[in-house]
Amino acid sequence: MRSRAKQGVVLFVLLALAAACPAGALAAETATLHASFSPDRLGASTTIGFSFALRGEGGALPPPLSAVSLRLPPGIDYLSTTLGLAICQRAVLQASGPAGCPPNSLLGSGSALVEVPFGATSGKEIPDVQAVMGPPRHGNIVVLFYADGVSPILAQLVLDAELIAGTERLPGRLETQVPLIASVPAGPPVSILQVNTTIGPAGLTYRGRRHGHTVTFHPKGVSVPEHCPRGGFVFSASFTFTDTTSASARAVVPCPRRAR
């Protein structure tokens, strides 16, 4: 009898805990992360590439994304870069797109894949995502990501990402708040399935003055550390969704060759 009574108490506690947990806590969103250096040489100016993909439980759509925190490897040199020699104001970017920004404010580019919570189930690409230098905040670099959506949404979106620079021992962080993206006016928000982007000089051309003439040049990117830690350069990311669930992912860039 005592054994049955104990089993009854345990069952009651488990049921009570299940009832107390919000439905979102049972969700199982998953994330994958990829990162790269180009070129991949120690001590070299580089373009950092990163991408992530999100999935809901059982392959369902993930909830709308609300925040992304990307941790960068320690030792990256942010001080010697010439990226972002000019600043683009958020209002200008929102109104005119990257074409309204100074050329020397461009930082990188990419694309995104989103899905509406109704209709066809295949993702729709936003092929044009641009990164520009925004006004600093709290003494930190601010990267403004501009997404020009046509289908399945028609909108020009600006996302703010604050770069907290790391040190030789501490990782840097890129903290991004993601606003809700309406699928249609007054409709439910879309889900972000995938983002691919770069930060660095690849494909960028800046303008400057030299000896009274306008010249073009390629900016210098952030520098890969001179020494590679055992196991390579570790990137990690945490993703927060609007239903309070979260996911995380990790990526490693293998130790690159030393710059000659």
C-alpha positions as a Markdown table, in Angstrom:
| # | Residue | x | y | z |
|---|---|---|---|---|
| 1 | Met | 0.0 | 0.0 | 0.0 |
| 2 | Arg | 2.8 | 2.4 | 0.9 |
| 3 | Ser | 4.5 | 1.7 | -2.5 |
| 4 | Arg | 1.3 | 2.5 | -4.3 |
| 5 | Ala | 0.8 | 5.7 | -2.3 |
| 6 | Lys | 4.4 | 6.8 | -3.1 |
| 7 | Gln | 3.7 | 6.1 | -6.8 |
| 8 | Gly | 0.6 | 8.2 | -6.6 |
| 9 | Val | 2.4 | 11.1 | -5.0 |
| 10 | Val | 5.2 | 11.0 | -7.7 |
| 11 | Leu | 2.6 | 10.9 | -10.5 |
| 12 | Phe | 0.8 | 13.8 | -9.0 |
| 13 | Val | 4.0 | 15.9 | -8.7 |
| 14 | Leu | 4.9 | 15.1 | -12.4 |
| 15 | Leu | 1.5 | 16.1 | -13.6 |
| 16 | Ala | 1.6 | 19.3 | -11.5 |
| 17 | Leu | 5.0 | 20.2 | -13.0 |
| 18 | Ala | 3.8 | 19.4 | -16.5 |
| 19 | Ala | 0.8 | 21.7 | -16.0 |
| 20 | Ala | 3.0 | 24.5 | -14.6 |
| 21 | Cys | 5.4 | 24.5 | -17.6 |
| 22 | Pro | 4.3 | 26.8 | -20.4 |
| 23 | Ala | 3.7 | 25.1 | -23.7 |
| 24 | Gly | 6.6 | 27.0 | -25.3 |
| 25 | Ala | 9.0 | 25.3 | -22.9 |
| 26 | Leu | 8.3 | 22.0 | -24.6 |
| 27 | Ala | 9.3 | 23.3 | -28.0 |
| 28 | Ala | 12.5 | 22.0 | -29.5 |
| 29 | Glu | 13.8 | 24.6 | -32.0 |
| 30 | Thr | 17.2 | 23.7 | -33.5 |
| 31 | Ala | 19.9 | 25.8 | -35.0 |
| 32 | Thr | 23.0 | 25.3 | -37.1 |
| 33 | Leu | 25.9 | 27.8 | -37.5 |
| 34 | His | 28.6 | 28.1 | -40.1 |
| 35 | Ala | 31.6 | 30.5 | -40.0 |
| 36 | Ser | 34.6 | 31.2 | -42.2 |
| 37 | Phe | 37.6 | 33.5 | -42.7 |
| 38 | Ser | 38.5 | 34.6 | -46.3 |
| 39 | Pro | 41.4 | 34.6 | -46.6 |
| 40 | Asp | 42.1 | 32.0 | -43.9 |
| 41 | Arg | 45.6 | 33.1 | -43.0 |
| 42 | Leu | 46.9 | 33.9 | -39.5 |
| 43 | Gly | 47.5 | 37.6 | -39.0 |
| 44 | Ala | 45.8 | 38.5 | -42.3 |
| 45 | Ser | 43.1 | 41.0 | -43.0 |
| 46 | Thr | 40.0 | 38.9 | -43.5 |
| 47 | Thr | 36.3 | 38.8 | -44.4 |
| 48 | Ile | 34.3 | 37.0 | -41.8 |
| 49 | Gly | 31.4 | 34.9 | -43.2 |
| 50 | Phe | 28.7 | 33.5 | -41.0 |
| 51 | Ser | 25.4 | 31.8 | -41.6 |
| 52 | Phe | 22.7 | 30.2 | -39.5 |
| 53 | Ala | 19.7 | 28.0 | -40.2 |
| 54 | Leu | 16.7 | 27.5 | -37.8 |
| 55 | Arg | 14.1 | 24.7 | -37.7 |
| 56 | Gly | 11.1 | 24.1 | -35.5 |
| 57 | Glu | 10.2 | 20.9 | -33.8 |
| 58 | Gly | 9.6 | 18.0 | -36.2 |
| 59 | Gly | 10.6 | 20.2 | -39.2 |
| 60 | Ala | 7.8 | 22.8 | -38.5 |
| 61 | Leu | 8.4 | 26.5 | -38.9 |
| 62 | Pro | 10.3 | 28.0 | -36.0 |
| 63 | Pro | 8.6 | 30.8 | -34.0 |
| 64 | Pro | 9.5 | 34.4 | -35.1 |
| 65 | Leu | 13.1 | 35.3 | -34.0 |
| 66 | Ser | 13.5 | 38.1 | -31.5 |
| 67 | Ala | 17.3 | 38.2 | -30.8 |
| 68 | Val | 20.6 | 36.8 | -31.9 |
| 69 | Ser | 23.8 | 36.8 | -29.9 |
| 70 | Leu | 26.9 | 35.8 | -31.9 |
| 71 | Arg | 30.1 | 35.2 | -30.0 |
| 72 | Leu | 33.3 | 35.8 | -31.9 |
| 73 | Pro | 36.7 | 34.2 | -31.2 |
| 74 | Pro | 39.1 | 36.0 | -28.8 |
| 75 | Gly | 42.1 | 37.8 | -30.3 |
| 76 | Ile | 40.4 | 39.3 | -33.4 |
| 77 | Asp | 42.0 | 42.8 | -34.1 |
| 78 | Tyr | 39.2 | 45.3 | -34.5 |
| 79 | Leu | 41.4 | 48.4 | -34.1 |
| 80 | Ser | 43.5 | 48.3 | -37.3 |
| 81 | Thr | 40.5 | 47.8 | -39.7 |
| 82 | Thr | 39.6 | 50.6 | -42.1 |
| 83 | Leu | 36.1 | 49.2 | -42.6 |
| 84 | Gly | 33.3 | 51.8 | -41.9 |
| 85 | Leu | 35.2 | 55.0 | -42.5 |
| 86 | Ala | 31.8 | 56.7 | -42.9 |
| 87 | Ile | 28.6 | 56.4 | -41.0 |
| 88 | Cys | 25.1 | 55.9 | -42.4 |
| 89 | Gln | 22.1 | 57.2 | -40.3 |
| 90 | Arg | 19.4 | 54.7 | -39.6 |
| 91 | Ala | 16.7 | 57.1 | -40.9 |
| 92 | Val | 18.6 | 57.5 | -44.2 |
| 93 | Leu | 19.0 | 53.8 | -44.6 |
| 94 | Gln | 15.3 | 53.2 | -43.9 |
| 95 | Ala | 14.2 | 55.8 | -46.4 |
| 96 | Ser | 16.7 | 55.3 | -49.2 |
| 97 | Gly | 18.4 | 52.0 | -48.7 |
| 98 | Pro | 22.2 | 51.5 | -49.0 |
| 99 | Ala | 22.2 | 53.7 | -52.1 |
| 100 | Gly | 21.6 | 56.7 | -49.8 |
| 101 | Cys | 24.5 | 55.8 | -47.6 |
| 102 | Pro | 28.2 | 56.9 | -48.1 |
| 103 | Pro | 30.1 | 54.2 | -50.1 |
| 104 | Asn | 32.6 | 54.1 | -47.3 |
| 105 | Ser | 30.0 | 53.0 | -44.8 |
| 106 | Leu | 29.4 | 49.6 | -46.5 |
| 107 | Leu | 30.6 | 46.6 | -44.4 |
| 108 | Gly | 29.3 | 43.5 | -46.1 |
| 109 | Ser | 26.4 | 41.7 | -47.8 |
| 110 | Gly | 24.3 | 38.6 | -47.7 |
| 111 | Ser | 20.8 | 37.1 | -48.1 |
| 112 | Ala | 18.0 | 35.6 | -46.0 |
| 113 | Leu | 15.4 | 32.9 | -46.3 |
| 114 | Val | 12.0 | 33.5 | -44.6 |
| 115 | Glu | 8.6 | 31.8 | -44.5 |
| 116 | Val | 5.1 | 33.0 | -44.0 |
| 117 | Pro | 2.9 | 31.1 | -41.6 |
| 118 | Phe | 0.3 | 30.3 | -44.2 |
| 119 | Gly | 0.1 | 29.3 | -47.9 |
| 120 | Ala | 3.0 | 27.6 | -49.6 |
| 121 | Thr | 5.5 | 25.8 | -47.3 |
| 122 | Ser | 8.7 | 26.5 | -49.3 |
| 123 | Gly | 10.9 | 29.3 | -48.0 |
| 124 | Lys | 11.2 | 32.6 | -49.9 |
| 125 | Glu | 14.5 | 34.3 | -50.4 |
| 126 | Ile | 15.4 | 37.9 | -49.6 |
| 127 | Pro | 18.3 | 38.1 | -51.9 |
| 128 | Asp | 19.6 | 41.5 | -50.9 |
| 129 | Val | 20.9 | 42.1 | -47.4 |
| 130 | Gln | 23.4 | 44.9 | -46.9 |
| 131 | Ala | 25.5 | 45.7 | -43.8 |
| 132 | Val | 26.5 | 49.3 | -43.2 |
| 133 | Met | 28.2 | 51.2 | -40.3 |
| 134 | Gly | 25.7 | 52.9 | -38.1 |
| 135 | Pro | 26.2 | 55.6 | -35.4 |
| 136 | Pro | 28.1 | 54.2 | -32.4 |
| 137 | Arg | 26.2 | 53.3 | -29.3 |
| 138 | His | 27.7 | 53.2 | -25.7 |
| 139 | Gly | 31.1 | 53.5 | -27.3 |
| 140 | Asn | 30.5 | 50.3 | -29.4 |
| 141 | Ile | 30.4 | 49.8 | -33.2 |
| 142 | Val | 26.9 | 49.4 | -34.5 |
| 143 | Val | 26.2 | 47.4 | -37.7 |
| 144 | Leu | 22.9 | 48.2 | -39.5 |
| 145 | Phe | 21.6 | 45.3 | -41.6 |
| 146 | Tyr | 19.2 | 46.3 | -44.4 |
| 147 | Ala | 17.0 | 43.7 | -45.9 |
| 148 | Asp | 15.0 | 44.6 | -49.1 |
| 149 | Gly | 12.1 | 42.2 | -49.1 |
| 150 | Val | 9.9 | 41.7 | -52.1 |
| 151 | Ser | 8.3 | 38.2 | -51.7 |
| 152 | Pro | 6.7 | 36.9 | -49.6 |
| 153 | Ile | 6.9 | 40.2 | -47.8 |
| 154 | Leu | 7.2 | 43.7 | -49.3 |
| 155 | Ala | 9.2 | 45.7 | -46.8 |
| 156 | Gln | 12.5 | 47.4 | -46.2 |
| 157 | Leu | 13.8 | 46.3 | -42.9 |
| 158 | Val | 16.6 | 47.6 | -40.7 |
| 159 | Leu | 18.1 | 45.5 | -37.9 |
| 160 | Asp | 20.5 | 47.0 | -35.4 |
| 161 | Ala | 23.5 | 44.9 | -34.2 |
| 162 | Glu | 25.9 | 46.2 | -31.5 |
| 163 | Leu | 29.5 | 44.9 | -31.6 |
| 164 | Ile | 31.0 | 44.5 | -28.2 |
| 165 | Ala | 34.7 | 44.1 | -29.1 |
| 166 | Gly | 36.6 | 41.3 | -27.4 |
| 167 | Thr | 40.2 | 41.1 | -26.2 |
| 168 | Glu | 43.1 | 38.6 | -26.5 |
| 169 | Arg | 41.3 | 36.4 | -24.0 |
| 170 | Leu | 37.7 | 37.3 | -24.1 |
| 171 | Pro | 35.4 | 36.8 | -27.1 |
| 172 | Gly | 33.6 | 39.6 | -28.9 |
| 173 | Arg | 29.9 | 39.6 | -29.3 |
| 174 | Leu | 27.5 | 40.8 | -32.0 |
| 175 | Glu | 24.1 | 41.5 | -30.3 |
| 176 | Thr | 21.2 | 41.8 | -32.7 |
| 177 | Gln | 17.5 | 42.6 | -31.8 |
| 178 | Val | 15.1 | 41.3 | -34.5 |
| 179 | Pro | 11.8 | 43.2 | -34.9 |
| 180 | Leu | 8.6 | 41.4 | -35.8 |
| 181 | Ile | 8.3 | 41.2 | -39.6 |
| 182 | Ala | 4.7 | 41.2 | -40.7 |
| 183 | Ser | 3.8 | 38.8 | -43.5 |
| 184 | Val | 0.9 | 41.1 | -44.7 |
| 185 | Pro | -0.5 | 44.2 | -43.1 |
| 186 | Ala | -1.9 | 43.3 | -39.7 |
| 187 | Gly | -1.0 | 39.7 | -40.4 |
| 188 | Pro | 1.1 | 37.2 | -38.4 |
| 189 | Pro | 4.9 | 37.7 | -38.5 |
| 190 | Val | 7.1 | 35.6 | -40.7 |
| 191 | Ser | 9.7 | 33.1 | -39.5 |
| 192 | Ile | 13.3 | 33.4 | -40.4 |
| 193 | Leu | 14.7 | 30.2 | -41.7 |
| 194 | Gln | 18.2 | 31.1 | -42.7 |
| 195 | Val | 20.6 | 34.1 | -42.9 |
| 196 | Asn | 23.9 | 34.3 | -44.8 |
| 197 | Thr | 26.1 | 37.4 | -44.5 |
| 198 | Thr | 29.7 | 38.6 | -44.5 |
| 199 | Ile | 31.5 | 41.4 | -42.7 |
| 200 | Gly | 34.7 | 42.4 | -44.4 |
| 201 | Pro | 36.4 | 43.9 | -47.5 |
| 202 | Ala | 35.5 | 41.2 | -50.0 |
| 203 | Gly | 33.6 | 42.9 | -52.9 |
| 204 | Leu | 33.8 | 46.4 | -51.3 |
| 205 | Thr | 35.4 | 49.5 | -53.0 |
| 206 | Tyr | 35.9 | 52.7 | -51.0 |
| 207 | Arg | 36.8 | 56.2 | -52.2 |
| 208 | Gly | 39.3 | 58.6 | -50.9 |
| 209 | Arg | 41.4 | 61.7 | -51.8 |
| 210 | Arg | 45.0 | 61.5 | -52.6 |
| 211 | His | 47.1 | 64.3 | -54.0 |
| 212 | Gly | 43.9 | 66.2 | -54.9 |
| 213 | His | 42.4 | 63.3 | -56.8 |
| 214 | Thr | 39.7 | 60.8 | -56.0 |
| 215 | Val | 41.0 | 57.3 | -55.7 |
| 216 | Thr | 39.4 | 53.9 | -55.0 |
| 217 | Phe | 40.8 | 51.3 | -52.7 |
| 218 | His | 39.7 | 48.2 | -50.9 |
| 219 | Pro | 39.4 | 48.6 | -47.1 |
| 220 | Lys | 41.3 | 46.5 | -44.6 |
| 221 | Gly | 39.2 | 44.1 | -42.7 |
| 222 | Val | 39.5 | 42.8 | -39.1 |
| 223 | Ser | 42.6 | 40.7 | -38.7 |
| 224 | Val | 42.7 | 37.0 | -37.8 |
| 225 | Pro | 44.8 | 36.5 | -34.6 |
| 226 | Glu | 48.5 | 35.7 | -35.0 |
| 227 | His | 48.1 | 32.4 | -33.1 |
| 228 | Cys | 45.4 | 29.8 | -33.4 |
| 229 | Pro | 44.1 | 28.2 | -30.3 |
| 230 | Arg | 44.1 | 24.4 | -30.0 |
| 231 | Gly | 41.0 | 23.1 | -31.8 |
| 232 | Gly | 40.6 | 26.2 | -34.0 |
| 233 | Phe | 38.6 | 29.4 | -33.8 |
| 234 | Val | 35.2 | 28.9 | -32.0 |
| 235 | Phe | 32.1 | 30.8 | -32.9 |
| 236 | Ser | 28.8 | 30.3 | -31.0 |
| 237 | Ala | 25.4 | 31.8 | -31.3 |
| 238 | Ser | 22.2 | 31.8 | -29.2 |
| 239 | Phe | 18.8 | 32.5 | -30.7 |
| 240 | Thr | 15.8 | 33.7 | -28.8 |
| 241 | Phe | 12.3 | 33.4 | -30.1 |
| 242 | Thr | 9.1 | 35.4 | -29.4 |
| 243 | Asp | 7.5 | 32.5 | -27.5 |
| 244 | Thr | 10.5 | 32.7 | -25.0 |
| 245 | Thr | 12.1 | 29.5 | -26.3 |
| 246 | Ser | 15.7 | 29.5 | -27.4 |
| 247 | Ala | 18.3 | 27.5 | -29.4 |
| 248 | Ser | 22.1 | 27.6 | -29.7 |
| 249 | Ala | 24.7 | 26.5 | -32.1 |
| 250 | Arg | 28.5 | 26.3 | -32.5 |
| 251 | Ala | 30.9 | 26.4 | -35.4 |
| 252 | Val | 34.7 | 26.1 | -35.6 |
| 253 | Val | 37.0 | 27.6 | -38.2 |
| 254 | Pro | 40.1 | 25.3 | -38.4 |
| 255 | Cys | 43.5 | 26.8 | -37.8 |
| 256 | Pro | 44.5 | 28.6 | -41.0 |
| 257 | Arg | 47.9 | 29.0 | -42.6 |
| 258 | Arg | 50.2 | 31.7 | -41.3 |
| 259 | Ala | 50.4 | 34.8 | -43.4 |
| 260 | Arg | 53.7 | 35.2 | -45.3 |
